[in-house]
Amino acid sequence: MDRWQAMRVFVRVAENGGFAAAARQLNMSPPAVTRAVAALENRIGTRLLTRTTRSLMLTEAGGRYLEDCRRILSDMEEAEALAAGAYATPSGTLTITAPVQFGRLYVLPAVTEFLARYPVVSVRALFLDRVVNLIEEGADVGIRIGHLADSGLVAVRVGTVRRVLCAAPDYLDRHGTPESMGDLHRHATIGLMGTRLPFERHSPAEGPTRGATRCRLICNTIDAVLAAAIAGQGIAPLLSYQVAPSVAEGRLRLVLDDPEAVPLPVHIVSLEGRRAPAKVRAFIDLAAARLQADPMVNPGRG
């Protein structure tokens, strides 16, 4: 058995915690798996695994060697894929993550175009209102709204969004339109659980807004906040892209212009920029072009 195959066997044994399970996955006999690991230990000159009748554990040297094997085998697979053309033609499964509503409104149309353009590619879309760790959850591409931490991700800026206040025309007809942030304490307000409300601030120019005591409804999802605002339950703080369709349809109106609302950047992020597979590069190119041309994500364009 060659060295590379022996390394593959060792990795499977370590990951499965036993020779029998690794043998089943590799379609080998348990004695053959045992001999492969023993031959690898003899070649290296140190014990990689500690065996007992009931357990199998990595030695300190084995733990370090396992990480090296994973890296070396990954580099080999990448080199083979490159030679076979996988990095030239999009193929395989692409996993994408984005905030729920942004994903539905802006990412999903890019996904459908991508699937139509590359029939051999499949897509797994994770639309979640939380920051997804690309490595831990196996995602290739993510959409980030907000300022990026120094995470080492490769990022392409595609636009900006901003925080806005909105209400249904019926609500404003009944209760009037606020003319300043200080007027908000006289209105019913809708909040998103776990986020700071703009009407809770103390403005140096206007003094305490006292809005916190008038927040009549707090919801735990953006869709619920949006639905409550459309139903006329009060004034809601949301992001510009979240309310754009309802504003265009006349179901909501923007109110005020929050002087403290700082535009939030929108980025497409990925793990590998230099040698990313073709499926990743092709999707980022397509999605970036769509988002950069969209006036809802890039105000003033389109």
C-alpha positions in Angstrom: 0.0 0.0 0.0 1.4 3.4 -0.9 2.0 6.1 1.6 -0.9 8.3 0.5 -3.4 5.5 0.8 -2.0 4.6 4.2 -2.5 8.3 5.3 -6.1 8.1 4.1 -6.6 4.9 6.1 -5.1 6.5 9.2 -7.4 9.6 8.9 -10.5 7.4 8.6 -9.5 5.3 11.6 -8.9 8.4 13.7 -12.1 10.1 12.6 -14.2 7.0 13.2 -12.5 6.0 16.4 -11.9 2.4 15.3 -10.6 0.0 12.7 -13.8 -1.8 11.9 -15.8 1.4 11.1 -13.0 2.7 8.9 -12.8 -0.6 7.2 -16.5 -0.5 6.3 -16.2 3.0 4.9 -13.1 2.1 2.9 -14.4 -1.2 1.7 -11.4 -3.0 3.2 -11.0 -5.8 5.7 -10.2 -4.8 9.3 -6.9 -6.7 9.2 -5.8 -4.7 6.1 -6.7 -1.5 7.8 -4.7 -2.5 10.9 -1.7 -3.4 8.8 -1.8 -0.1 6.9 -1.7 1.9 10.2 1.0 -0.3 11.6 3.1 0.1 8.4 2.7 3.9 8.6 3.8 3.9 12.3 6.9 1.8 11.3 7.7 4.2 8.5 7.4 7.3 10.8 9.1 5.6 13.7 6.5 6.6 16.3 3.2 5.4 17.7 0.2 7.3 16.3 -2.6 5.5 18.2 -3.0 4.0 21.6 -5.1 0.8 21.4 -7.0 -0.9 24.3 -9.6 -3.6 24.1 -12.4 -0.9 24.4 -11.0 2.3 23.0 -8.7 3.9 20.5 -7.0 7.2 21.2 -4.6 9.4 19.3 -1.2 9.9 20.8 0.2 13.5 21.0 2.3 12.8 17.8 -0.8 11.2 16.2 -2.9 14.3 16.8 -0.3 16.5 15.1 0.1 14.0 12.3 -3.6 13.8 11.7 -3.8 17.5 11.0 -0.9 17.3 8.7 -2.5 14.3 6.8 -5.7 16.2 6.4 -3.9 19.2 5.0 -1.7 17.1 2.6 -4.6 15.0 1.4 -6.8 18.1 0.8 -4.0 19.7 -1.2 -3.7 16.5 -3.3 -7.4 16.4 -3.9 -7.3 20.1 -4.9 -4.4 19.5 -7.3 -6.3 16.5 -8.9 -9.4 18.6 -9.2 -7.5 21.4 -10.8 -5.9 19.0 -13.3 -9.3 17.4 -14.1 -10.9 20.8 -14.8 -13.1 21.2 -11.7 -11.6 24.6 -11.1 -12.3 25.6 -14.7 -16.0 24.6 -15.1 -18.6 25.0 -12.3 -19.7 21.7 -10.9 -20.8 20.1 -7.6 -22.9 21.5 -4.8 -22.6 25.2 -3.8 -23.7 26.1 -0.3 -24.8 29.8 0.2 -25.9 31.6 3.3 -27.8 34.9 3.7 -30.2 36.7 6.0 -33.7 35.3 5.5 -35.5 38.2 3.8 -32.4 39.4 1.9 -32.0 35.8 0.7 -35.6 35.5 -0.5 -35.7 38.9 -2.2 -32.2 39.2 -3.7 -30.1 36.1 -3.4 -32.7 33.5 -4.6 -33.2 35.3 -8.0 -29.4 35.1 -8.4 -29.5 31.4 -7.5 -32.2 30.6 -10.0 -30.2 32.4 -12.8 -27.1 30.5 -11.7 -28.8 27.1 -11.8 -30.2 27.9 -15.3 -26.8 28.9 -16.5 -24.9 25.9 -15.0 -27.2 22.8 -15.2 -24.6 20.4 -13.6 -24.4 22.5 -10.4 -26.8 22.2 -7.4 -27.3 24.8 -4.7 -27.9 24.4 -0.9 -29.3 27.7 0.4 -29.2 28.5 4.2 -31.3 31.6 4.8 -30.8 32.4 8.5 -31.0 35.7 10.5 -27.7 35.1 12.3 -24.1 35.2 11.3 -23.1 31.7 9.9 -19.6 30.5 10.4 -18.7 29.3 6.9 -16.2 26.7 8.0 -18.4 25.2 10.8 -21.5 25.0 8.6 -19.8 24.0 5.4 -20.9 27.1 3.4 -19.0 28.3 0.4 -20.4 31.8 0.1 -22.2 34.1 2.5 -23.9 37.5 2.4 -23.0 39.8 5.3 -25.0 43.0 6.1 -23.0 45.3 8.4 -19.4 46.1 9.1 -17.1 43.1 8.8 -14.9 41.9 11.6 -11.3 41.1 10.7 -12.2 37.4 10.0 -9.8 36.6 7.2 -12.7 36.1 4.7 -12.4 37.3 1.1 -15.0 40.0 0.7 -16.6 41.8 -2.3 -18.6 44.9 -1.4 -21.9 45.0 -3.4 -23.9 47.8 -1.9 -25.3 49.4 1.2 -28.6 49.5 3.1 -29.8 51.7 5.9 -32.1 51.7 8.8 -35.5 53.3 8.3 -38.7 54.0 10.1 -42.0 53.0 8.5 -45.7 52.8 9.1 -48.9 51.9 7.2 -50.8 54.8 5.6 -53.9 53.9 7.6 -51.9 54.2 10.9 -50.5 57.6 9.8 -53.9 58.9 8.8 -55.3 58.0 12.2 -52.4 59.1 14.4 -50.6 61.7 12.3 -47.0 61.6 10.9 -44.2 62.3 13.3 -42.1 65.3 12.4 -39.1 64.6 14.6 -37.6 61.7 16.6 -39.0 63.4 19.7 -42.6 62.9 18.4 -42.2 59.1 18.6 -43.1 58.9 22.2 -46.7 59.8 21.2 -46.9 56.8 18.8 -47.3 53.1 19.1 -44.0 51.4 18.1 -43.1 47.9 17.0 -39.7 46.3 17.9 -37.6 43.4 17.0 -36.6 41.3 19.9 -32.9 41.5 20.8 -32.2 44.7 18.9 -31.9 48.3 20.2 -34.8 50.5 19.1 -33.9 53.9 17.6 -36.6 55.5 19.7 -34.9 54.5 22.9 -32.1 56.9 22.3 -31.6 60.1 24.2 -31.0 62.9 21.7 -28.9 65.8 22.9 -31.0 68.2 20.8 -34.4 66.8 21.8 -33.9 65.2 25.1 -35.2 61.8 26.1 -37.7 60.4 23.5 -39.3 58.1 26.1 -40.2 55.7 23.3 -39.3 52.6 25.3 -42.5 52.9 27.4 -44.7 53.1 24.2 -43.3 50.0 22.4 -46.6 48.1 22.3 -45.4 45.1 20.3 -42.1 43.3 20.2 -41.7 40.4 17.8 -38.9 37.9 17.4 -38.8 37.8 13.6 -38.5 40.4 10.9 -41.4 39.1 9.0 -43.6 39.5 12.0 -42.5 43.1 12.6 -43.1 43.9 8.9 -46.6 42.3 9.0 -47.6 44.2 12.1 -46.5 47.5 10.5 -48.5 46.7 7.4 -51.5 45.9 9.6 -51.3 49.4 11.1 -50.0 48.5 14.6 -47.5 51.3 14.7 -44.1 52.6 13.6 -41.4 50.0 12.9 -37.6 50.3 12.5 -36.4 48.0 9.7 -33.8 47.9 7.0 -34.4 49.6 3.7 -34.3 46.4 1.7 -36.8 44.8 4.1 -39.5 47.4 3.5 -38.7 48.2 -0.2 -41.4 46.0 -1.8 -44.1 47.2 0.7 -43.2 50.8 0.2 -43.3 50.4 -3.6 -46.7 48.8 -3.3 -48.0 51.6 -1.1 -48.6 49.4 1.9 -46.0 51.2 4.0 -44.6 54.8 4.1 -41.2 55.9 5.3 -41.3 58.4 8.1 -38.7 60.8 9.4 -35.0 60.6 8.4 -33.1 59.2 11.3 -29.9 61.4 11.5 -28.1 58.7 13.4 -28.8 55.9 10.9 -25.4 55.0 9.4 -25.5 53.1 6.1 -24.6 49.4 6.5 -22.4 47.8 3.8 -23.4 44.6 2.1 -20.6 42.1 1.2 -20.4 38.7 -0.5 -17.8 36.7 1.5 -16.0 33.5 0.8 -13.2 31.5 2.3 -10.9 31.2 -0.7 -10.3 33.9 -3.3 -7.0 32.8 -4.9 -7.9 29.3 -5.9 -11.7 29.1 -5.2 -13.5 26.4 -7.3 -15.2 27.6 -10.4 -18.7 27.2 -8.8 -17.7 29.8 -6.1 -16.1 32.3 -8.5 -19.0 32.0 -11.0 -21.7 32.6 -8.4 -19.9 35.5 -6.8 -19.4 37.2 -10.2 -23.1 36.7 -11.1 -24.5 37.7 -7.7 -22.2 40.8 -7.4 -23.2 42.1 -10.8 -26.9 41.7 -9.9 -26.6 43.3 -6.5 -24.4 46.2 -7.7 -27.0 47.0 -10.4 -30.0 46.8 -8.0 -31.2 50.3 -6.8 -32.5 48.8 -3.6 -29.0 47.6 -2.6 -27.2 50.4 -4.4 -29.3 53.6 -4.1 -28.9 55.9 -7.1 -28.3 53.0 -9.5 -30.7 51.3 -11.9 
